[in-house]
Amino acid sequence: MARNELNNIRRRIKDAEANQENPIIAELRRRKEELDTEIVRIDDTVDSLNREIGEFLNEKTQRAKRIEELSKKIKCFGEK
């Protein structure tokens, strides 16, 4: 039983090693690496844009508060 399992594992290893030399598989691996790199780049861009969005939302909130403060002052000034 163990001998058969060992032979199966050896055959799988041999098949995998043979596939590494296959030019089609090598090209697919190269393309996969390129795509993985592109995914990382896009994820970094998305993270950066999300940070920017957060900053803009904070700025918007601060400006809305400032407008509200100034509006109150103008209203009080107009009542005098």
Backbone as ProteinMPNN parsed JSONL, in Angstrom:
{"seq_chain_A": "MARNELNNIRRRIKDAEANQENPIIAELRRRKEELDTEIVRIDDTVDSLNREIGEFLNEKTQRAKRIEELSKKIKCFGEK", "coords_chain_A": {"N_chain_A": [[0.829, -1.193, 0.0], [1.794, 1.363, 0.946], [3.967, 1.459, -0.731], [2.807, 1.661, -3.283], [1.58, 4.149, -3.024], [3.83, 5.785, -2.676], [5.043, 5.4, -5.186], [3.086, 6.599, -6.792], [3.29, 9.252, -5.923], [5.917, 9.813, -6.704], [5.596, 9.607, -9.478], [3.866, 11.718, -9.953], [5.515, 13.881, -9.229], [7.502, 13.618, -11.164], [5.968, 14.057, -13.491], [5.197, 16.719, -13.018], [7.688, 17.99, -13.068], [8.367, 17.529, -15.711], [6.432, 19.024, -16.981], [7.258, 21.582, -16.346], [9.182, 22.156, -18.174], [7.804, 22.43, -20.489], [7.073, 24.611, -23.091], [4.633, 25.961, -23.44], [3.408, 25.833, -20.937], [5.354, 27.194, -19.494], [5.091, 29.745, -20.622], [2.479, 30.332, -19.832], [2.863, 30.422, -17.064], [4.572, 32.638, -16.909], [2.875, 34.633, -17.864], [0.914, 34.548, -15.891], [2.393, 35.477, -13.686], [2.85, 38.1, -14.555], [0.208, 39.047, -14.559], [-0.412, 38.759, -11.847], [1.325, 40.675, -10.783], [0.222, 42.961, -11.943], [-2.275, 42.953, -10.705], [-1.545, 43.498, -8.055], [-0.531, 46.083, -8.413], [-2.858, 47.432, -9.241], [-4.472, 47.053, -6.973], [-2.987, 48.58, -5.142], [-3.338, 51.103, -6.293], [-6.121, 51.402, -6.016], [-6.301, 51.416, -3.203], [-4.903, 53.794, -2.671], [-6.559, 55.669, -3.967], [-8.868, 55.344, -2.433], [-7.957, 56.352, 0.004], [-7.578, 59.022, -0.753], [-10.245, 59.715, -1.328], [-11.316, 59.541, 1.245], [-9.91, 61.659, 2.45], [-10.926, 63.826, 0.967], [-13.624, 63.684, 1.671], [-13.453, 64.273, 4.397], [-12.504, 66.902, 4.213], [-14.671, 68.089, 2.921], [-16.636, 67.819, 4.91], [-15.522, 69.44, 6.921], [-15.566, 71.928, 5.619], [-18.305, 72.256, 5.252], [-19.123, 72.538, 7.913], [-17.8, 74.914, 8.496], [-19.097, 76.679, 6.747], [-21.626, 76.581, 7.863], [-21.099, 77.752, 10.38], [-20.316, 80.345, 9.554], [-22.67, 81.167, 8.315], [-24.404, 81.31, 10.496], [-23.189, 83.407, 11.875], [-23.559, 85.489, 10.038], [-26.317, 85.601, 9.985], [-26.871, 86.349, 12.647], [-25.589, 88.83, 12.666], [-27.127, 90.19, 10.825], [-29.495, 90.486, 12.206], [-29.094, 92.463, 14.007]], "CA_chain_A": [[0.0, 0.0, 0.0], [2.664, 2.524, 1.025], [4.834, 1.44, -1.912], [2.003, 2.2, -4.383], [1.412, 5.59, -2.781], [5.128, 6.395, -2.954], [5.204, 5.407, -6.641], [2.178, 7.628, -7.322], [3.886, 10.561, -5.618], [7.094, 9.977, -7.581], [5.098, 9.838, -10.837], [3.352, 13.103, -9.989], [6.681, 14.778, -9.22], [8.132, 13.508, -12.486], [5.079, 14.748, -14.439], [5.285, 18.155, -12.751], [8.992, 18.445, -13.565], [8.31, 17.513, -17.182], [5.585, 20.15, -17.396], [8.003, 22.834, -16.181], [9.97, 22.381, -19.38], [6.872, 22.657, -21.576], [7.065, 26.048, -23.388], [3.294, 26.519, -23.257], [3.225, 26.014, -19.497], [6.27, 28.259, -19.088], [4.477, 31.003, -21.038], [1.331, 30.557, -18.953], [3.397, 30.849, -15.758], [5.069, 34.007, -17.076], [1.697, 35.505, -17.981], [0.291, 34.592, -14.569], [3.207, 36.377, -12.87], [2.553, 39.464, -15.011], [-1.127, 39.401, -14.087], [-0.322, 38.927, -10.396], [1.953, 41.977, -10.564], [-0.765, 43.969, -12.32], [-3.296, 42.967, -9.647], [-0.965, 44.206, -6.916], [-0.479, 47.5, -8.787], [-4.231, 47.955, -9.233], [-4.887, 47.113, -5.57], [-2.319, 49.746, -4.552], [-4.011, 52.288, -6.826], [-7.432, 51.474, -5.365], [-6.061, 51.857, -1.825], [-4.525, 55.199, -2.721], [-7.754, 56.436, -4.3], [-9.757, 55.307, -1.266], [-7.418, 57.315, 0.974], [-7.906, 60.349, -1.272], [-11.676, 59.921, -1.13], [-11.474, 59.824, 2.671], [-9.419, 63.018, 2.704], [-11.877, 64.774, 0.386], [-14.841, 63.662, 2.483], [-13.143, 65.032, 5.608], [-12.442, 68.31, 3.829], [-16.049, 68.499, 2.653], [-17.301, 67.951, 6.208], [-14.97, 70.629, 7.582], [-16.058, 73.126, 4.932], [-19.735, 72.379, 5.544], [-19.194, 73.096, 9.265], [-17.358, 76.325, 8.427], [-20.192, 77.409, 6.098], [-22.693, 76.683, 8.861], [-20.66, 78.755, 11.359], [-20.375, 81.669, 8.93], [-24.084, 81.474, 8.091], [-24.947, 81.725, 11.791], [-22.659, 84.743, 12.163], [-24.223, 86.44, 9.132], [-27.7, 85.714, 10.449], [-26.832, 87.143, 13.894], [-25.184, 90.176, 12.292], [-28.26, 90.788, 10.133], [-30.571, 90.743, 13.15], [-28.741, 93.625, 14.85]], "C_chain_A": [[0.874, 1.257, 0.0], [3.564, 2.625, -0.2], [4.081, 2.016, -3.111], [1.823, 3.713, -4.252], [2.702, 6.337, -3.089], [5.372, 6.469, -4.46], [4.306, 6.46, -7.296], [2.752, 9.027, -7.102], [5.083, 10.818, -6.52], [6.657, 10.282, -9.016], [4.57, 11.277, -10.973], [4.49, 14.118, -10.034], [7.342, 14.779, -10.591], [7.296, 14.233, -13.541], [5.169, 16.264, -14.266], [6.603, 18.724, -13.268], [9.002, 18.492, -15.086], [7.489, 18.692, -17.684], [6.312, 21.487, -17.271], [8.788, 23.171, -17.442], [9.084, 22.66, -20.594], [6.776, 24.163, -21.857], [5.687, 26.692, -23.193], [3.045, 26.789, -21.778], [4.134, 27.124, -18.981], [5.686, 29.625, -19.446], [3.272, 31.335, -20.155], [1.775, 31.01, -17.567], [3.881, 32.3, -15.825], [3.908, 34.99, -17.121], [0.981, 35.644, -16.639], [1.057, 35.544, -13.65], [2.96, 37.83, -13.251], [1.197, 39.929, -14.473], [-1.155, 39.596, -12.578], [0.281, 40.284, -10.049], [0.973, 43.109, -10.87], [-1.866, 44.082, -11.259], [-2.787, 43.731, -8.428], [-0.928, 45.708, -7.201], [-1.871, 48.126, -8.72], [-4.752, 48.061, -7.801], [-4.263, 48.315, -4.871], [-2.985, 51.042, -5.01], [-5.369, 52.479, -6.163], [-7.282, 51.96, -3.929], [-5.737, 53.347, -1.772], [-5.744, 56.085, -3.005], [-8.754, 56.452, -3.14], [-9.277, 56.261, -0.175], [-7.746, 58.747, 0.541], [-9.376, 60.677, -1.056], [-11.949, 60.269, 0.325], [-11.035, 61.237, 3.015], [-10.402, 64.06, 2.167], [-13.18, 64.827, 1.181], [-14.634, 64.426, 3.784], [-13.12, 66.53, 5.318], [-13.839, 68.854, 3.585], [-16.806, 68.735, 3.959], [-16.826, 69.208, 6.931], [-15.498, 71.911, 6.936], [-17.545, 73.342, 5.181], [-19.93, 72.973, 6.941], [-18.826, 74.575, 9.257], [-18.456, 77.182, 7.793], [-21.326, 77.611, 7.095], [-22.349, 77.746, 9.906], [-20.788, 80.165, 10.788], [-21.816, 82.093, 8.687], [-24.734, 81.948, 9.379], [-24.485, 83.141, 12.137], [-23.352, 85.798, 11.306], [-25.65, 86.674, 9.579], [-27.774, 86.576, 11.712], [-26.504, 88.595, 13.578], [-26.358, 90.916, 11.624], [-29.404, 91.144, 11.08], [-30.305, 91.978, 13.976], [-29.125, 94.908, 14.201]], "O_chain_A": [[0.707, 2.123, -0.859], [3.887, 3.722, -0.657], [4.656, 2.785, -3.882], [1.903, 4.453, -5.233], [2.669, 7.407, -3.696], [5.856, 7.485, -4.959], [4.718, 7.131, -8.242], [2.702, 9.876, -7.992], [5.244, 11.921, -7.043], [7.267, 11.11, -9.693], [4.804, 11.948, -11.978], [4.435, 15.092, -10.784], [7.699, 15.836, -11.112], [7.841, 14.942, -14.387], [5.211, 17.004, -15.249], [6.63, 19.814, -13.841], [9.586, 19.399, -15.678], [7.823, 19.291, -18.706], [6.014, 22.424, -18.011], [9.028, 24.342, -17.738], [9.589, 23.089, -21.632], [6.433, 24.926, -20.954], [5.604, 27.861, -22.817], [2.533, 27.847, -21.41], [3.729, 27.909, -18.124], [5.778, 30.562, -18.653], [3.074, 32.49, -19.778], [1.146, 31.878, -16.962], [3.63, 33.09, -14.915], [3.952, 36.048, -16.494], [0.501, 36.723, -16.293], [0.45, 36.328, -12.92], [2.869, 38.696, -12.38], [1.058, 41.055, -13.995], [-1.838, 40.49, -12.079], [-0.189, 40.964, -9.137], [0.908, 44.096, -10.138], [-2.329, 45.181, -10.955], [-3.521, 44.523, -7.839], [-1.257, 46.514, -6.33], [-2.035, 49.229, -8.197], [-5.4, 49.046, -7.45], [-4.932, 48.997, -4.094], [-3.174, 51.965, -4.217], [-5.727, 53.597, -5.79], [-8.043, 52.818, -3.48], [-6.249, 54.069, -0.916], [-5.933, 57.118, -2.364], [-9.409, 57.466, -2.898], [-10.087, 56.903, 0.494], [-8.14, 59.579, 1.359], [-9.716, 61.788, -0.649], [-12.722, 61.182, 0.614], [-11.703, 61.933, 3.779], [-10.679, 65.057, 2.832], [-13.768, 65.896, 1.345], [-15.527, 65.145, 4.232], [-13.654, 67.328, 6.088], [-14.152, 69.969, 4.002], [-17.526, 69.724, 4.1], [-17.633, 69.953, 7.487], [-15.838, 72.867, 7.634], [-17.996, 74.48, 5.308], [-20.804, 73.818, 7.136], [-19.462, 75.388, 9.928], [-18.716, 78.293, 8.256], [-21.916, 78.689, 7.162], [-23.204, 78.551, 10.277], [-21.302, 81.068, 11.449], [-22.146, 83.27, 8.841], [-25.53, 82.887, 9.362], [-25.263, 83.964, 12.62], [-23.693, 86.875, 11.795], [-26.14, 87.803, 9.558], [-28.647, 87.437, 11.826], [-27.09, 89.501, 14.171], [-26.551, 92.113, 11.835], [-30.204, 92.027, 10.769], [-31.229, 92.5, 14.6], [-28.902, 95.977, 14.769]]}, "name": "protein", "num_of_chains": 1, "seq": "MARNELNNIRRRIKDAEANQENPIIAELRRRKEELDTEIVRIDDTVDSLNREIGEFLNEKTQRAKRIEELSKKIKCFGEK"}
